Amino acid sequence: MGDHFFSADPQSADVRRTVEARIWGKPYVFTTATGVFSRDRLDIGTAVLLRETEPPKQAGTFLDLGCGYGPIACALALEVPKATVWAVDVNSRALELTGVNAAAAGVAERVHAALPDDVPEDLRFDQIWSNPAIHIGKPELHKMLLRWLTRLAPGGVAWFVVGKNLGGDSLQRWLTEQGYPCERIGSAKGFRVLRATNAAPAPS
C-alpha cells in the first residue's frame, strides 16, 4: 500500500521539488517532497483559506494543525514578527520540510514543527489555522479537533477550510454544538471557510 500524507513515516523515496505560492500578497518558494500532502502545489483548500482571510493583527501563539510542508506556519510567522507558531503534523517528513521552509523564510526560530504529543500540554493558542484531514474519518476528525480546540485560549479564534462535499456545512454545525460558535466567512471552489471562537471571555 502506498503512503498516505498522514502516514507517520513515509516509505516512498524522498524526492524533493520546489513550488511557488503567493500568500497574503507575498511570494514564497516552498520545498516539498513525495509522501506529503499536495507536493505539487499549494493545495486549493489552503489557497482558499488564505485568500478569504487576513493575517492576525496581533502577536500571539498560533497553531497550524496538519501543517504539511508548512505554508501556513511560515506565512503566519512572517506576517506577525512577534508571533510564536507551532506547526503540528503526524508525518515526520512534513515536519522536516516545515523546518526547511521556515529556515528559508527566515522564521525558523519562531516556527516549532512538532508531533502532536510533543507540544507542551500547558500551551494555549490564540489562533488555530487548519485544512483538516477529513479523510481520516469523522470520528477521528472530531477527536482531533476537540483535542486542540480545548487548548484555544479564551476569546481565541480557529480558522478552518473544508470542502462542501466533504461535510463543511455539517462541521460548522458540529463546532457550534461543541461550544465553539462557528460562522462561514467565505466559500469558493467548493470549499467552506469557517471561523470558530472560544466564547469564554478573554482575560482583561
Residue pairs with C-beta under 8 A, 6 or more apart in sequence:
2 12
3 10
3 11
3 12
3 34
3 35
4 135
5 35
5 36
5 37
5 38
5 68
5 91
5 94
5 133
6 90
6 91
6 133
6 135
6 136
7 35
7 90
7 91
8 90
8 91
8 92
9 92
9 93
10 34
10 35
10 36
10 91
10 92
10 93
11 35
12 34
12 35
13 34
14 33
14 34
14 35
14 93
15 33
15 34
16 31
16 32
16 33
17 31
17 32
17 33
17 39
17 40
18 29
18 30
18 31
18 32
19 29
19 30
19 32
19 39
19 40
19 41
19 42
20 27
20 28
20 29
20 30
21 27
21 28
21 30
21 41
21 42
21 47
21 71
22 28
23 42
23 50
23 71
23 75
24 50
24 54
24 55
24 75
24 79
26 75
26 78
26 79
28 71
28 74
28 75
28 101
28 105
29 104
30 42
30 69
30 70
30 71
30 74
30 97
30 101
30 104
31 69
31 97
31 100
31 101
31 104
32 38
32 39
32 40
32 69
32 97
33 39
33 69
33 93
33 97
35 91
35 93
36 68
36 69
36 91
36 93
36 94
36 97
37 43
37 66
37 68
37 69
37 91
37 94
38 46
38 68
39 69
42 71
43 68
43 131
44 189
44 191
45 131
45 161
45 162
45 163
45 191
46 68
46 71
46 72
46 131
46 161
48 161
48 186
48 188
48 189
48 191
48 193
49 72
49 129
49 131
49 159
49 160
49 161
49 191
49 193
50 72
50 75
51 186
51 188
52 185
52 186
52 188
52 193
53 159
53 185
53 186
53 193
55 75
55 76
55 79
55 80
56 62
56 76
56 79
56 80
56 83
56 126
56 127
58 80
58 126
59 80
59 81
59 82
59 83
60 80
60 83
60 84
60 125
60 126
60 127
61 83
61 84
61 85
61 86
61 123
61 124
61 125
61 126
61 153
62 73
62 76
62 80
62 83
62 84
62 85
62 86
62 125
62 126
62 127
62 128
62 129
63 85
63 86
63 88
63 125
63 127
63 128
63 129
63 130
63 148
63 151
64 70
64 72
64 73
64 76
64 85
64 86
64 87
64 88
64 129
64 130
65 88
65 128
65 129
65 130
65 132
65 144
65 148
66 88
66 89
66 130
66 131
66 132
66 133
67 73
67 87
67 88
67 89
67 94
67 95
67 98
67 113
68 89
68 91
68 94
68 97
68 98
69 94
69 97
69 98
69 101
70 87
70 94
70 97
70 98
70 99
70 101
70 102
70 111
70 113
71 101
72 87
72 129
72 131
73 85
73 86
73 87
73 98
73 102
73 111
73 113
74 98
74 101
74 102
74 105
74 107
74 111
76 83
76 85
76 129
77 83
77 85
77 102
77 105
77 107
77 110
77 111
78 105
78 106
78 107
83 110
84 110
84 112
85 107
85 110
85 111
85 112
86 112
86 114
86 119
86 123
86 125
87 95
87 98
87 102
87 111
87 112
87 113
87 114
88 113
88 114
88 115
88 116
88 119
88 148
89 95
89 98
89 113
89 115
90 115
90 116
92 115
95 113
95 114
95 115
96 113
98 111
98 113
99 108
99 111
99 113
102 108
102 110
102 111
102 113
116 147
123 151
124 151
124 152
124 153
124 156
125 148
125 151
125 152
125 153
125 156
126 153
126 156
126 157
127 156
127 157
127 158
127 159
128 148
128 149
128 152
128 156
128 157
128 158
128 159
129 158
129 159
130 158
130 159
130 160
130 161
131 160
131 161
131 162
132 141
132 144
132 145
132 160
132 162
133 141
133 144
134 141
134 162
134 163
134 166
134 167
136 144
138 167
142 174
145 175
146 178
149 158
149 175
149 178
149 180
149 196
149 198
152 158
152 180
152 198
153 198
153 202
154 198
154 200
154 201
154 202
154 203
155 197
155 198
155 200
155 201
155 202
156 197
156 198
156 202
157 195
157 196
157 197
157 198
158 180
158 195
158 196
158 197
158 198
159 193
159 194
159 195
159 196
160 171
160 175
160 193
160 194
160 196
161 191
161 192
161 193
161 194
162 168
162 171
162 191
162 192
162 194
163 190
163 191
163 192
164 187
164 190
164 191
164 192
165 190
168 184
168 191
168 192
168 194
169 184
169 192
171 192
171 194
172 182
172 183
172 184
172 192
172 194
173 182
175 181
175 182
175 194
175 196
176 182
176 196
179 199
180 196
180 197
180 198
180 199
181 196
181 197
181 199
182 194
182 195
182 196
182 197
183 194
183 195
184 192
184 193
184 194
184 195
185 193
185 194
185 195
186 192
186 193
187 193
